[in-house]
Amino acid sequence: MAVSPYFLVKDGAAFLSFMTTVFDATVAAVHHNDNGGIMHGEVNIDDSIVMFGESTSAYPPETGSVFVYVKDTDETYKKAMAAGAVSRQEPMNKDYGRAAGVRDPFGNTWWITQVL
């Protein structure tokens, strides 16, 4: 069984850019609506799939919180901050690895952790 997060965001193109910039995500699929916005998108972050779509009046934006393993917490944190994220927790060593937290410009929290 696999679990994939699904985000509803106001600006699908900006969200896609954030994920490719910060997490080196690769685009798996992008389907546009009649207005040119992203109706449904999928990216791969390592071996995981993250799905998203642009919000509508019937489906308003929804925020989430995601835990993601990364190769380098400090580098990912720096990329996120440069891409407009707000710090929830600066990188620090924990019992389970080097961890940090950021809130992206869309209101989602990403808990990024590097196993040491």
C-alpha positions as CSV (number, residue, x, y, z in Angstrom):
1,M,0.0,0.0,0.0
2,A,1.2,3.5,-0.8
3,V,0.0,6.9,0.5
4,S,0.4,10.1,-1.5
5,P,-0.4,13.5,-0.2
6,Y,-2.8,15.7,-2.3
7,F,-2.8,19.4,-2.0
8,L,-5.3,22.0,-3.2
9,V,-3.6,25.3,-3.8
10,K,-4.4,28.7,-5.2
11,D,-1.6,28.7,-7.7
12,G,-0.6,25.3,-9.1
13,A,2.3,26.6,-11.2
14,A,3.9,28.3,-8.2
15,F,3.4,25.2,-6.1
16,L,5.0,23.1,-8.8
17,S,7.9,25.5,-9.0
18,F,8.3,25.3,-5.2
19,M,8.5,21.5,-5.2
20,T,10.9,21.3,-8.1
21,T,13.1,24.0,-6.6
22,V,13.2,22.9,-3.0
23,F,12.8,19.1,-3.3
24,D,14.3,18.5,-6.7
25,A,10.9,17.0,-7.7
26,T,10.4,15.7,-11.2
27,V,7.2,16.2,-13.0
28,A,5.2,13.1,-13.6
29,A,2.0,14.6,-15.0
30,V,0.3,18.0,-15.4
31,H,-3.3,18.3,-16.7
32,H,-4.6,21.8,-17.3
33,N,-8.2,23.1,-16.9
34,D,-10.0,25.2,-19.5
35,N,-8.6,28.4,-17.8
36,G,-5.0,27.2,-18.2
37,G,-4.5,26.4,-14.5
38,I,-3.4,23.1,-13.2
39,M,-6.4,20.9,-12.7
40,H,-4.2,17.9,-11.6
41,G,-0.5,17.6,-11.2
42,E,1.8,14.9,-9.9
43,V,5.5,15.1,-9.1
44,N,8.0,12.5,-7.8
45,I,10.1,13.3,-4.8
46,D,12.6,10.4,-4.7
47,D,10.3,7.3,-4.7
48,S,7.2,9.2,-3.5
49,I,4.4,10.8,-5.5
50,V,2.9,14.2,-4.4
51,M,-0.3,15.2,-6.1
52,F,-1.9,18.6,-6.3
53,G,-4.6,20.7,-8.0
54,E,-5.7,24.3,-8.1
55,S,-8.5,25.2,-5.8
56,T,-11.9,26.2,-7.0
57,S,-15.0,27.5,-5.3
58,A,-16.2,23.9,-5.0
59,Y,-12.8,22.8,-3.7
60,P,-11.2,25.5,-1.7
61,P,-7.5,25.5,-0.7
62,E,-6.6,22.9,1.9
63,T,-3.3,22.9,3.8
64,G,-1.4,19.9,5.1
65,S,1.6,18.8,7.0
66,V,4.1,16.4,5.4
67,F,7.2,14.6,6.7
68,V,9.8,14.1,4.0
69,Y,13.2,12.5,4.1
70,V,15.9,14.4,2.3
71,K,19.6,13.9,1.6
72,D,20.6,17.2,3.2
73,T,18.4,18.9,5.7
74,D,20.4,22.1,5.8
75,E,20.5,22.5,2.0
76,T,16.8,21.7,1.6
77,Y,16.0,24.2,4.4
78,K,18.0,26.9,2.6
79,K,16.3,26.2,-0.7
80,A,12.9,26.4,1.0
81,M,13.6,29.7,2.7
82,A,14.9,31.2,-0.6
83,A,11.7,30.0,-2.3
84,G,9.5,32.0,0.1
85,A,9.0,29.5,3.0
86,V,8.8,30.6,6.6
87,S,10.8,28.7,9.2
88,R,8.8,26.6,11.7
89,Q,12.0,25.0,13.1
90,E,15.6,25.7,12.1
91,P,17.8,22.6,11.3
92,M,18.9,20.7,14.4
93,N,20.0,17.3,15.4
94,K,17.3,15.1,17.0
95,D,17.3,11.5,18.1
96,Y,15.9,10.4,14.7
97,G,18.1,12.6,12.5
98,R,18.8,16.2,11.4
99,A,15.4,17.9,11.2
100,A,13.8,21.2,10.3
101,G,10.4,22.5,9.5
102,V,9.1,25.1,7.0
103,R,5.7,26.5,6.0
104,D,5.6,27.0,2.3
105,P,4.0,30.1,0.7
106,F,0.7,28.1,0.3
107,G,0.3,27.3,4.0
108,N,1.6,23.7,4.1
109,T,4.2,22.6,6.6
110,W,7.1,20.4,5.4
111,W,9.0,18.5,8.1
112,I,12.3,17.8,6.5
113,T,14.6,15.2,8.0
114,Q,18.0,13.7,7.1
115,V,18.8,10.3,8.6
116,L,22.3,10.6,10.2
